[in-house]
Amino acid sequence: MNKHDRSQPQILIVDDEPDLLTGLTRSFANRLPGVAVLTASGGEEALDMLNKEEVALVLMDIMMGDMNGLKVLDRIHKIAPRLTVIMMTGYGTIELAVDSIRRGAWDFVTKPLELDGLTRLLDKGLERSQLIGENTNLRSRLYPDETVPGFAGQGASMQQLYKNIQTSADSDYTVLIRGNSGTGKELCARALHALSKRSKKKFVMVNCPAIPEHLLESELFGYRKGAFTGAERNHAGLFVQANGGTICLDEIGDIPINVQIKLLRVLQEREIKQLGAETSTRIDVRIIASTNAELEARIKKGTFREDLFYRLEVISLHMPSLKDIREDIPLIADHFLKKVLVELDSDGKKLSGAALETLMDHKWPGNVRELQNVIRRAVLFSPGSLIEPHHLTLGAVPLPAEYNISHGSDTEITPYKKAKESCIDSFAQQYVHELLRNCNGNVTHAARSAHLTRAALQKIMRRYSIDSEQFRQQT
C-alpha cells in the first residue's frame, strides 16, 4: 500500500479482480484530483484497512471470493455506522444491490462500470462524507467529551444539565423530566437510555395523549385473548416490549386516574397484570416520565395522584427554555444548520451575524423545536450561501381573516374540511410565490430547490393561476 497525504480524502476500492483495482486506481488518479485511492482485494483486508486508515468512502463489489460484500457491509457499519458505502454489482445481482441499500449502503452501481457516471457518484458521496464530518466536528465542539449525545450548548445551564443526565444515567432510578414544550424532553430521555447500562436493550417512547384513553391501559400493560370484545389474540403491551430496557411515558400528566393506579403498582412491585390474565408478570424496565404540566397544581385539583408523583420524582431533571440559554442560541442554530444541510443534501450555507442577532432577540415560545423549524425554512428559502434576517420566519403565522373558524356568530362555524382546504390553498400559494421570488421566476431552478419535478410545480402554478413572469426581475 502506498503512503498517501493524510490531508487528502481517501476512498477505498474493494474487489477481488486485480485488473479492476489497477484500472480504477489509474482512472481516478485523473478523474478525482486531490483524492487518494486505497485498494483491498477482499473483505478481511478491507476491514483491516478501515481499522488503520481514515477513509471517506468505500466502493465495494458485492460478489467476492473470501467474503460476501453484504457481510462486509454489515461489519463496516459496526466499525463506522455513518461511512458512505457504494456497492458494485453485476446485472444478475440487482436484488442483492437493493438489499445492500436496505442494510445501509448509500448507493450502488452496475458492472460494466460507466466511469463518467461513477465519478459523479463518487463526487456526491465524498461531498456527503464531508458534510457528515463537519457535523461530527461541530458535535465534538459542542460537547467535547461526547458525554451527552444529541445536545448542543456550552452555557452554565446546559453544562449542569449534562452533568445531571450523566449522573442519572448511571442509576436505575425513575426519572421525571420537566420542561416546556419543545425543550428537548424526548432527547433527554433518549440520552439517559443511551448512557445507561441498558443502552443495548430496547427504548420505547410512549406518547400518552396520542393513545385514546379507553385503549391506554391495554396498550401499556397488554391483554390476553378473549379479555374483551375484539381481543382476538394475545397482546404483550408496551411495558413487556421494553423489558430489559427503558420506557418513556411522555406527557404523564395527561393519563387518566385508573391508569395512574396501575402505573403506581408497576413502580411499587415491578410487575404488571395484563387484562384477562390470572397472574402478574414480573418486568425489568427503567421508567422515565416527562411532562410540561404543573403536576403540583393537578394534584391539588385531584386529577393527578400525589403518591404517583413522588414515585416518579425520584430524580427530577428540568429542561431549560431557549429564552433562558440565549448565549447558546448561535451554537444550537449552527448545530441545526449543519444537520439540515445533511438532511437536504444541500450546498453549504451560513447564518449572517445579523441573522444570529435576530435569533437571539426572538422570544422563542416554541423553544428548540421552533428554532429547528426556523432553520429548516431558512435553508429552503435562502437562494444564496448566506442566510439573512429576512430569510427567517419567526413566530406563528396568523390565518387570514377569511380562514377563521368563526365569523362572529355562535352558529356560523366554517366546516372543518372547508377551513382545512382553505389553509392548504393559502400555504401553497404563499410557498410558490416565495419560491419563485427567490429563484427570479426560473421554474426549473425553483422546482429543483423545492425537490419537485418541473411538471409537478407547473401543475401547482396552473391550479392557482401563478405566472412565473411576474417574478422575473427587469434588467
QUIBELDA-V107669 format. One record per helix or strand of 3 or more residues. SS is the DSSP state (~ for helix, > for strand). FROM is the first residue (numbers start at 1). TO is the last residue. If there is no record, write none. Layout:
ss=SS from=FROM to=TO
ss=SS from=FROM to=TO
This chain:
ss=> from=9 to=14
ss=~ from=18 to=31
ss=> from=35 to=40
ss=~ from=43 to=52
ss=> from=57 to=61
ss=~ from=69 to=79
ss=> from=84 to=89
ss=~ from=91 to=102
ss=> from=107 to=110
ss=~ from=115 to=142
ss=~ from=156 to=169
ss=> from=175 to=178
ss=~ from=185 to=194
ss=> from=203 to=207
ss=~ from=208 to=210
ss=~ from=213 to=221
ss=~ from=238 to=241
ss=> from=246 to=250
ss=~ from=252 to=254
ss=~ from=257 to=269
ss=> from=286 to=291
ss=~ from=295 to=301
ss=~ from=306 to=312
ss=> from=315 to=318
ss=~ from=322 to=343
ss=~ from=353 to=361
ss=~ from=367 to=381
ss=~ from=389 to=391
ss=~ from=401 to=403
ss=~ from=416 to=438
ss=~ from=443 to=449
ss=~ from=454 to=463
ss=~ from=468 to=471
